[in-house]
Amino acid sequence: MHNYMPNSLAGQELLSLNETRQLMREKLTGIVPDVEIEIKAELAYKINQLKAQKNAVILGHNYMEPALYHSVPDFVGDSLELSRISTETDADIILFCGVQFMAETAKILNPDKQVLIPAEKAGCSLAEGISVENIKALRAAYPGAPVVTYINTYADVKAESDYCCTSGNAPAVVQHLFDLGHEHIIFLPDEYLAKNTAADLGVEYLEPILEGAAHTLPNEKCIIGWNARCEVHELFKVEDIHDVRKQFPEVSVIAHPECSPEVVNESDFSGSTKQLIDYVQNVNAKQYLLLTECSMGDNIAAENPDKDMLRLCSFRCPYMNLITMEDTLAALENIQYEVHLDADIIRRARTPIDRMLAIS
């Protein structure tokens, strides 16, 4: 389901500055300081005016700062859902408020559209943790094993893969390959997501070995991982959960599957960003402790003022933090930081994405 922003200023007719300011206050009071709302409202007003003039659509990832998230995107959600939505727009410009691999995925799915990103160097520790050369080495070490690549990767890595997956559909994609008769599957690049997926499916997880690996494979289904981790999600510890439960024994702990298996096992629920949002909206708990990027917790709190969201973390993704309202405005004003991909990369990277979409 598309997340059309019911509370977004972007989904309405163009508003005056005062109307913009008032709606942002209604949504963000208690989440964002009043002085920041005053400043950000002026930026939001200018962005929405310019967006209409240039026939642009703005996509906002769940990890965007609250003032941006609740004021200028036409659609919000996880990276894949936003990219899918982007294929249905008739806008001339797609401005993706997210990191580089997300904008690249939108370009792969919209090769004829102009795709912009607000920050020139908004990377990702996971995406930068795997290379084309790594994949070729793994294929040589594990001949015949299909490669499943997390959507949090760059376009050239996707182009070398057989299937893509998200944090929400990873078990379904891997199970599909098991059902096709594959017993050994290479899963890249997130070590923790691979381990959690293996646990979900009840199969063995193997550390990657690049020399003599084929001789060590078991005669049963397994997932061969890699050693990259999200630099934000790996910060959460089991001790954090224990400490919070001591003070709030009825808390419902929900974690992203990029957290360690130990943290996921200690949590009440684990899922993709969309699944975490759905959990808070649909499950009645005394309190909620969200173990993922901190801005998302603020965004959920703003959307669910009747829910008690505990503020444990101060873990902000340094790359998502580069996407500011000032730079979003500059991207539209100057049509800057356009995503360019080689046509062959686009063609080959589209295949594993389409295969994933056919499954899920």
TORKOL-4160 file (C-alpha; in steps of 0.2 Angstrom, whole numbers, padded with zeros to 4 digits, m for minus):
360
<pt num="1" X="0000" Y="0000" Z="0000"/>
<pt num="2" X="0006" Y="0017" Z="m0004"/>
<pt num="3" X="0009" Y="0029" Z="0010"/>
<pt num="4" X="0001" Y="0044" Z="0004"/>
<pt num="5" X="0005" Y="0057" Z="0017"/>
<pt num="6" X="m0012" Y="0061" Z="0025"/>
<pt num="7" X="m0004" Y="0074" Z="0036"/>
<pt num="8" X="0009" Y="0081" Z="0024"/>
<pt num="9" X="0008" Y="0099" Z="0018"/>
<pt num="10" X="0014" Y="0092" Z="0001"/>
<pt num="11" X="m0003" Y="0083" Z="m0002"/>
<pt num="12" X="m0013" Y="0099" Z="m0001"/>
<pt num="13" X="m0015" Y="0114" Z="m0012"/>
<pt num="14" X="m0001" Y="0126" Z="m0010"/>
<pt num="15" X="m0002" Y="0134" Z="0007"/>
<pt num="16" X="0003" Y="0151" Z="0013"/>
<pt num="17" X="0018" Y="0153" Z="0025"/>
<pt num="18" X="0006" Y="0155" Z="0040"/>
<pt num="19" X="m0004" Y="0140" Z="0035"/>
<pt num="20" X="0012" Y="0130" Z="0033"/>
<pt num="21" X="0019" Y="0135" Z="0050"/>
<pt num="22" X="0002" Y="0131" Z="0059"/>
<pt num="23" X="0001" Y="0114" Z="0052"/>
<pt num="24" X="0019" Y="0110" Z="0056"/>
<pt num="25" X="0016" Y="0116" Z="0074"/>
<pt num="26" X="0000" Y="0104" Z="0075"/>
<pt num="27" X="0011" Y="0089" Z="0069"/>
<pt num="28" X="0027" Y="0093" Z="0078"/>
<pt num="29" X="0024" Y="0101" Z="0094"/>
<pt num="30" X="0033" Y="0091" Z="0107"/>
<pt num="31" X="0044" Y="0083" Z="0094"/>
<pt num="32" X="0053" Y="0098" Z="0087"/>
<pt num="33" X="0057" Y="0114" Z="0097"/>
<pt num="34" X="0046" Y="0129" Z="0092"/>
<pt num="35" X="0061" Y="0139" Z="0086"/>
<pt num="36" X="0066" Y="0125" Z="0074"/>
<pt num="37" X="0048" Y="0124" Z="0067"/>
<pt num="38" X="0048" Y="0143" Z="0064"/>
<pt num="39" X="0064" Y="0141" Z="0053"/>
<pt num="40" X="0059" Y="0125" Z="0045"/>
<pt num="41" X="0042" Y="0131" Z="0040"/>
<pt num="42" X="0049" Y="0145" Z="0029"/>
<pt num="43" X="0060" Y="0132" Z="0020"/>
<pt num="44" X="0045" Y="0120" Z="0018"/>
<pt num="45" X="0035" Y="0134" Z="0011"/>
<pt num="46" X="0048" Y="0138" Z="m0002"/>
<pt num="47" X="0051" Y="0120" Z="m0006"/>
<pt num="48" X="0033" Y="0116" Z="m0009"/>
<pt num="49" X="0031" Y="0132" Z="m0020"/>
<pt num="50" X="0046" Y="0127" Z="m0030"/>
<pt num="51" X="0041" Y="0109" Z="m0032"/>
<pt num="52" X="0025" Y="0114" Z="m0040"/>
<pt num="53" X="0033" Y="0126" Z="m0052"/>
<pt num="54" X="0046" Y="0113" Z="m0058"/>
<pt num="55" X="0034" Y="0098" Z="m0058"/>
<pt num="56" X="0044" Y="0088" Z="m0046"/>
<pt num="57" X="0039" Y="0074" Z="m0034"/>
<pt num="58" X="0048" Y="0072" Z="m0017"/>
<pt num="59" X="0051" Y="0055" Z="m0009"/>
<pt num="60" X="0055" Y="0055" Z="0009"/>
<pt num="61" X="0063" Y="0040" Z="0018"/>
<pt num="62" X="0057" Y="0035" Z="0035"/>
<pt num="63" X="0074" Y="0040" Z="0043"/>
<pt num="64" X="0072" Y="0059" Z="0037"/>
<pt num="65" X="0072" Y="0072" Z="0051"/>
<pt num="66" X="0054" Y="0075" Z="0057"/>
<pt num="67" X="0053" Y="0093" Z="0051"/>
<pt num="68" X="0057" Y="0087" Z="0033"/>
<pt num="69" X="0048" Y="0071" Z="0034"/>
<pt num="70" X="0031" Y="0079" Z="0039"/>
<pt num="71" X="0032" Y="0094" Z="0028"/>
<pt num="72" X="0038" Y="0092" Z="0010"/>
<pt num="73" X="0038" Y="0073" Z="0004"/>
<pt num="74" X="0023" Y="0068" Z="m0007"/>
<pt num="75" X="0026" Y="0050" Z="m0002"/>
<pt num="76" X="0036" Y="0043" Z="0013"/>
<pt num="77" X="0041" Y="0025" Z="0017"/>
<pt num="78" X="0055" Y="0013" Z="0015"/>
<pt num="79" X="0067" Y="0014" Z="0000"/>
<pt num="80" X="0060" Y="0001" Z="m0011"/>
<pt num="81" X="0042" Y="0006" Z="m0009"/>
<pt num="82" X="0047" Y="0024" Z="m0013"/>
<pt num="83" X="0056" Y="0018" Z="m0028"/>
<pt num="84" X="0040" Y="0008" Z="m0034"/>
<pt num="85" X="0029" Y="0023" Z="m0031"/>
<pt num="86" X="0041" Y="0033" Z="m0042"/>
<pt num="87" X="0037" Y="0023" Z="m0057"/>
<pt num="88" X="0019" Y="0029" Z="m0056"/>
<pt num="89" X="0023" Y="0047" Z="m0056"/>
<pt num="90" X="0021" Y="0059" Z="m0071"/>
<pt num="91" X="0033" Y="0072" Z="m0063"/>
<pt num="92" X="0048" Y="0078" Z="m0073"/>
<pt num="93" X="0059" Y="0077" Z="m0058"/>
<pt num="94" X="0061" Y="0064" Z="m0044"/>
<pt num="95" X="0069" Y="0071" Z="m0028"/>
<pt num="96" X="0074" Y="0057" Z="m0017"/>
<pt num="97" X="0077" Y="0062" Z="0001"/>
<pt num="98" X="0087" Y="0047" Z="0006"/>
<pt num="99" X="0105" Y="0041" Z="0003"/>
<pt num="100" X="0114" Y="0037" Z="m0013"/>
<pt num="101" X="0109" Y="0019" Z="m0015"/>
<pt num="102" X="0090" Y="0024" Z="m0014"/>
<pt num="103" X="0091" Y="0037" Z="m0027"/>
<pt num="104" X="0101" Y="0025" Z="m0038"/>
<pt num="105" X="0087" Y="0012" Z="m0036"/>
<pt num="106" X="0074" Y="0025" Z="m0041"/>
<pt num="107" X="0085" Y="0029" Z="m0057"/>
<pt num="108" X="0086" Y="0010" Z="m0061"/>
<pt num="109" X="0067" Y="0009" Z="m0061"/>
<pt num="110" X="0065" Y="0026" Z="m0070"/>
<pt num="111" X="0079" Y="0027" Z="m0082"/>
<pt num="112" X="0071" Y="0041" Z="m0092"/>
<pt num="113" X="0067" Y="0053" Z="m0078"/>
<pt num="114" X="0078" Y="0065" Z="m0069"/>
<pt num="115" X="0083" Y="0059" Z="m0052"/>
<pt num="116" X="0091" Y="0071" Z="m0039"/>
<pt num="117" X="0097" Y="0068" Z="m0022"/>
<pt num="118" X="0100" Y="0083" Z="m0010"/>
<pt num="119" X="0117" Y="0078" Z="m0003"/>
<pt num="120" X="0132" Y="0075" Z="m0014"/>
<pt num="121" X="0140" Y="0061" Z="m0003"/>
<pt num="122" X="0126" Y="0053" Z="0006"/>
<pt num="123" X="0133" Y="0035" Z="0008"/>
<pt num="124" X="0129" Y="0020" Z="0018"/>
<pt num="125" X="0141" Y="0009" Z="0028"/>
<pt num="126" X="0132" Y="m0007" Z="0021"/>
<pt num="127" X="0132" Y="m0001" Z="0003"/>
<pt num="128" X="0151" Y="0003" Z="0005"/>
<pt num="129" X="0154" Y="m0014" Z="0013"/>
<pt num="130" X="0153" Y="m0024" Z="m0003"/>
<pt num="131" X="0160" Y="m0022" Z="m0020"/>
<pt num="132" X="0159" Y="m0030" Z="m0037"/>
<pt num="133" X="0176" Y="m0038" Z="m0034"/>
<pt num="134" X="0169" Y="m0046" Z="m0018"/>
<pt num="135" X="0155" Y="m0054" Z="m0027"/>
<pt num="136" X="0166" Y="m0061" Z="m0040"/>
<pt num="137" X="0177" Y="m0068" Z="m0027"/>
<pt num="138" X="0162" Y="m0076" Z="m0018"/>
<pt num="139" X="0156" Y="m0083" Z="m0034"/>
<pt num="140" X="0172" Y="m0091" Z="m0038"/>
<pt num="141" X="0173" Y="m0098" Z="m0020"/>
<pt num="142" X="0155" Y="m0105" Z="m0020"/>
<pt num="143" X="0152" Y="m0110" Z="m0039"/>
<pt num="144" X="0133" Y="m0112" Z="m0043"/>
<pt num="145" X="0127" Y="m0103" Z="m0027"/>
<pt num="146" X="0115" Y="m0089" Z="m0032"/>
<pt num="147" X="0119" Y="m0071" Z="m0025"/>
<pt num="148" X="0105" Y="m0062" Z="m0015"/>
<pt num="149" X="0109" Y="m0044" Z="m0012"/>
<pt num="150" X="0101" Y="m0032" Z="0000"/>
<pt num="151" X="0093" Y="m0017" Z="m0008"/>
<pt num="152" X="0105" Y="m0007" Z="0003"/>
<pt num="153" X="0118" Y="m0008" Z="m0010"/>
<pt num="154" X="0125" Y="0002" Z="m0025"/>
<pt num="155" X="0119" Y="m0001" Z="m0043"/>
<pt num="156" X="0135" Y="m0009" Z="m0049"/>
<pt num="157" X="0133" Y="m0022" Z="m0035"/>
<pt num="158" X="0115" Y="m0025" Z="m0039"/>
<pt num="159" X="0120" Y="m0028" Z="m0057"/>
<pt num="160" X="0132" Y="m0042" Z="m0052"/>
<pt num="161" X="0118" Y="m0051" Z="m0042"/>
<pt num="162" X="0104" Y="m0064" Z="m0045"/>
<pt num="163" X="0091" Y="m0057" Z="m0034"/>
<pt num="164" X="0088" Y="m0042" Z="m0023"/>
<pt num="165" X="0079" Y="m0042" Z="m0006"/>
<pt num="166" X="0073" Y="m0030" Z="0007"/>
<pt num="167" X="0073" Y="m0032" Z="0026"/>
<pt num="168" X="0055" Y="m0036" Z="0025"/>
<pt num="169" X="0055" Y="m0049" Z="0011"/>
<pt num="170" X="0073" Y="m0057" Z="0014"/>
<pt num="171" X="0066" Y="m0074" Z="0021"/>
<pt num="172" X="0053" Y="m0075" Z="0006"/>
<pt num="173" X="0067" Y="m0072" Z="m0007"/>
<pt num="174" X="0079" Y="m0085" Z="0001"/>
<pt num="175" X="0065" Y="m0097" Z="0003"/>
<pt num="176" X="0060" Y="m0095" Z="m0015"/>
<pt num="177" X="0078" Y="m0100" Z="m0020"/>
<pt num="178" X="0078" Y="m0115" Z="m0008"/>
<pt num="179" X="0061" Y="m0120" Z="m0016"/>
<pt num="180" X="0070" Y="m0119" Z="m0034"/>
<pt num="181" X="0082" Y="m0132" Z="m0028"/>
<pt num="182" X="0097" Y="m0122" Z="m0022"/>
<pt num="183" X="0105" Y="m0127" Z="m0006"/>
<pt num="184" X="0119" Y="m0114" Z="m0003"/>
<pt num="185" X="0114" Y="m0096" Z="m0005"/>
<pt num="186" X="0126" Y="m0081" Z="m0004"/>
<pt num="187" X="0117" Y="m0067" Z="0005"/>
<pt num="188" X="0125" Y="m0049" Z="0005"/>
<pt num="189" X="0131" Y="m0038" Z="0013"/>
<pt num="190" X="0123" Y="m0037" Z="0030"/>
<pt num="191" X="0130" Y="m0050" Z="0042"/>
<pt num="192" X="0116" Y="m0047" Z="0055"/>
<pt num="193" X="0102" Y="m0048" Z="0042"/>
<pt num="194" X="0109" Y="m0064" Z="0035"/>
<pt num="195" X="0110" Y="m0072" Z="0052"/>
<pt num="196" X="0093" Y="m0066" Z="0056"/>
<pt num="197" X="0086" Y="m0073" Z="0040"/>
<pt num="198" X="0095" Y="m0089" Z="0042"/>
<pt num="199" X="0087" Y="m0091" Z="0060"/>
<pt num="200" X="0070" Y="m0086" Z="0053"/>
<pt num="201" X="0071" Y="m0101" Z="0040"/>
<pt num="202" X="0080" Y="m0113" Z="0052"/>
<pt num="203" X="0095" Y="m0115" Z="0042"/>
<pt num="204" X="0114" Y="m0114" Z="0045"/>
<pt num="205" X="0123" Y="m0098" Z="0043"/>
<pt num="206" X="0141" Y="m0099" Z="0037"/>
<pt num="207" X="0155" Y="m0086" Z="0038"/>
<pt num="208" X="0162" Y="m0082" Z="0021"/>
<pt num="209" X="0178" Y="m0091" Z="0016"/>
<pt num="210" X="0186" Y="m0086" Z="m0001"/>
<pt num="211" X="0199" Y="m0100" Z="m0002"/>
<pt num="212" X="0194" Y="m0118" Z="m0003"/>
<pt num="213" X="0176" Y="m0114" Z="0003"/>
<pt num="214" X="0167" Y="m0126" Z="m0008"/>
<pt num="215" X="0175" Y="m0141" Z="0001"/>
<pt num="216" X="0168" Y="m0135" Z="0018"/>
<pt num="217" X="0150" Y="m0133" Z="0012"/>
<pt num="218" X="0137" Y="m0144" Z="0022"/>
<pt num="219" X="0126" Y="m0156" Z="0013"/>
<pt num="220" X="0110" Y="m0146" Z="0019"/>
<pt num="221" X="0103" Y="m0129" Z="0016"/>
<pt num="222" X="0113" Y="m0114" Z="0022"/>
<pt num="223" X="0116" Y="m0095" Z="0020"/>
<pt num="224" X="0134" Y="m0089" Z="0016"/>
<pt num="225" X="0135" Y="m0071" Z="0023"/>
<pt num="226" X="0147" Y="m0057" Z="0022"/>
<pt num="227" X="0155" Y="m0046" Z="0036"/>
<pt num="228" X="0147" Y="m0029" Z="0033"/>
<pt num="229" X="0136" Y="m0021" Z="0046"/>
<pt num="230" X="0125" Y="m0005" Z="0048"/>
<pt num="231" X="0135" Y="0006" Z="0059"/>
<pt num="232" X="0119" Y="0012" Z="0068"/>
<pt num="233" X="0110" Y="m0004" Z="0071"/>
<pt num="234" X="0125" Y="m0013" Z="0077"/>
<pt num="235" X="0126" Y="0000" Z="0092"/>
<pt num="236" X="0111" Y="m0007" Z="0100"/>
<pt num="237" X="0115" Y="m0020" Z="0114"/>
<pt num="238" X="0105" Y="m0033" Z="0124"/>
<pt num="239" X="0110" Y="m0024" Z="0140"/>
<pt num="240" X="0100" Y="m0008" Z="0133"/>
<pt num="241" X="0084" Y="m0019" Z="0132"/>
<pt num="242" X="0087" Y="m0026" Z="0150"/>
<pt num="243" X="0090" Y="m0009" Z="0157"/>
<pt num="244" X="0074" Y="m0002" Z="0149"/>
<pt num="245" X="0063" Y="m0017" Z="0154"/>
<pt num="246" X="0069" Y="m0015" Z="0173"/>
<pt num="247" X="0061" Y="0002" Z="0173"/>
<pt num="248" X="0046" Y="m0001" Z="0160"/>
<pt num="249" X="0042" Y="m0020" Z="0162"/>
<pt num="250" X="0027" Y="m0019" Z="0150"/>
<pt num="251" X="0037" Y="m0011" Z="0136"/>
<pt num="252" X="0036" Y="m0019" Z="0119"/>
<pt num="253" X="0053" Y="m0019" Z="0111"/>
<pt num="254" X="0053" Y="m0018" Z="0092"/>
<pt num="255" X="0070" Y="m0020" Z="0082"/>
<pt num="256" X="0075" Y="m0018" Z="0064"/>
<pt num="257" X="0083" Y="m0035" Z="0058"/>
<pt num="258" X="0100" Y="m0026" Z="0054"/>
<pt num="259" X="0102" Y="m0027" Z="0073"/>
<pt num="260" X="0112" Y="m0041" Z="0080"/>
<pt num="261" X="0103" Y="m0058" Z="0082"/>
<pt num="262" X="0105" Y="m0057" Z="0101"/>
<pt num="263" X="0096" Y="m0040" Z="0101"/>
<pt num="264" X="0082" Y="m0047" Z="0089"/>
<pt num="265" X="0080" Y="m0063" Z="0100"/>
<pt num="266" X="0078" Y="m0052" Z="0115"/>
<pt num="267" X="0065" Y="m0041" Z="0106"/>
<pt num="268" X="0046" Y="m0043" Z="0105"/>
<pt num="269" X="0045" Y="m0040" Z="0086"/>
<pt num="270" X="0058" Y="m0037" Z="0072"/>
<pt num="271" X="0054" Y="m0031" Z="0055"/>
<pt num="272" X="0057" Y="m0018" Z="0041"/>
<pt num="273" X="0054" Y="0000" Z="0044"/>
<pt num="274" X="0036" Y="m0002" Z="0037"/>
<pt num="275" X="0033" Y="m0017" Z="0047"/>
<pt num="276" X="0039" Y="m0008" Z="0063"/>
<pt num="277" X="0027" Y="0007" Z="0059"/>
<pt num="278" X="0013" Y="m0005" Z="0056"/>
<pt num="279" X="0017" Y="m0014" Z="0073"/>
<pt num="280" X="0015" Y="0002" Z="0082"/>
<pt num="281" X="m0001" Y="0007" Z="0074"/>
<pt num="282" X="m0009" Y="m0010" Z="0076"/>
<pt num="283" X="m0003" Y="m0017" Z="0093"/>
<pt num="284" X="m0009" Y="m0009" Z="0109"/>
<pt num="285" X="0006" Y="m0009" Z="0121"/>
<pt num="286" X="0010" Y="0001" Z="0137"/>
<pt num="287" X="0025" Y="0008" Z="0129"/>
<pt num="288" X="0036" Y="0005" Z="0114"/>
<pt num="289" X="0055" Y="0005" Z="0112"/>
<pt num="290" X="0060" Y="0006" Z="0094"/>
<pt num="291" X="0078" Y="0000" Z="0090"/>
<pt num="292" X="0082" Y="0008" Z="0074"/>
<pt num="293" X="0088" Y="0025" Z="0067"/>
<pt num="294" X="0082" Y="0039" Z="0079"/>
<pt num="295" X="0073" Y="0050" Z="0068"/>
<pt num="296" X="0061" Y="0037" Z="0063"/>
<pt num="297" X="0056" Y="0035" Z="0081"/>
<pt num="298" X="0052" Y="0054" Z="0081"/>
<pt num="299" X="0042" Y="0052" Z="0065"/>
<pt num="300" X="0032" Y="0038" Z="0072"/>
<pt num="301" X="0028" Y="0048" Z="0088"/>
<pt num="302" X="0022" Y="0062" Z="0078"/>
<pt num="303" X="0010" Y="0051" Z="0068"/>
<pt num="304" X="0004" Y="0042" Z="0084"/>
<pt num="305" X="0002" Y="0055" Z="0098"/>
<pt num="306" X="m0008" Y="0043" Z="0108"/>
<pt num="307" X="0006" Y="0030" Z="0109"/>
<pt num="308" X="0020" Y="0031" Z="0122"/>
<pt num="309" X="0036" Y="0030" Z="0113"/>
<pt num="310" X="0051" Y="0028" Z="0124"/>
<pt num="311" X="0067" Y="0038" Z="0119"/>
<pt num="312" X="0081" Y="0027" Z="0122"/>
<pt num="313" X="0093" Y="0030" Z="0108"/>
<pt num="314" X="0103" Y="0045" Z="0102"/>
<pt num="315" X="0109" Y="0035" Z="0087"/>
<pt num="316" X="0107" Y="0045" Z="0071"/>
<pt num="317" X="0113" Y="0039" Z="0054"/>
<pt num="318" X="0127" Y="0051" Z="0049"/>
<pt num="319" X="0123" Y="0049" Z="0031"/>
<pt num="320" X="0104" Y="0052" Z="0033"/>
<pt num="321" X="0108" Y="0067" Z="0043"/>
<pt num="322" X="0116" Y="0075" Z="0028"/>
<pt num="323" X="0099" Y="0076" Z="0020"/>
<pt num="324" X="0093" Y="0093" Z="0026"/>
<pt num="325" X="0079" Y="0105" Z="0021"/>
<pt num="326" X="0092" Y="0118" Z="0016"/>
<pt num="327" X="0100" Y="0106" Z="0003"/>
<pt num="328" X="0083" Y="0099" Z="m0002"/>
<pt num="329" X="0078" Y="0117" Z="m0007"/>
<pt num="330" X="0095" Y="0120" Z="m0016"/>
<pt num="331" X="0093" Y="0104" Z="m0026"/>
<pt num="332" X="0077" Y="0110" Z="m0033"/>
<pt num="333" X="0083" Y="0128" Z="m0036"/>
<pt num="334" X="0099" Y="0122" Z="m0045"/>
<pt num="335" X="0094" Y="0105" Z="m0051"/>
<pt num="336" X="0110" Y="0098" Z="m0043"/>
<pt num="337" X="0117" Y="0081" Z="m0038"/>
<pt num="338" X="0108" Y="0072" Z="m0052"/>
<pt num="339" X="0110" Y="0053" Z="m0052"/>
<pt num="340" X="0119" Y="0046" Z="m0068"/>
<pt num="341" X="0121" Y="0027" Z="m0071"/>
<pt num="342" X="0128" Y="0018" Z="m0086"/>
<pt num="343" X="0114" Y="0011" Z="m0097"/>
<pt num="344" X="0122" Y="m0007" Z="m0095"/>
<pt num="345" X="0122" Y="m0006" Z="m0076"/>
<pt num="346" X="0104" Y="0000" Z="m0076"/>
<pt num="347" X="0099" Y="m0015" Z="m0087"/>
<pt num="348" X="0108" Y="m0028" Z="m0077"/>
<pt num="349" X="0103" Y="m0021" Z="m0060"/>
<pt num="350" X="0085" Y="m0020" Z="m0065"/>
<pt num="351" X="0084" Y="m0039" Z="m0067"/>
<pt num="352" X="0087" Y="m0044" Z="m0049"/>
<pt num="353" X="0075" Y="m0031" Z="m0043"/>
<pt num="354" X="0062" Y="m0037" Z="m0055"/>
<pt num="355" X="0065" Y="m0055" Z="m0049"/>
<pt num="356" X="0062" Y="m0049" Z="m0031"/>
<pt num="357" X="0046" Y="m0040" Z="m0035"/>
<pt num="358" X="0039" Y="m0055" Z="m0044"/>
<pt num="359" X="0041" Y="m0065" Z="m0028"/>
<pt num="360" X="0034" Y="m0052" Z="m0016"/>
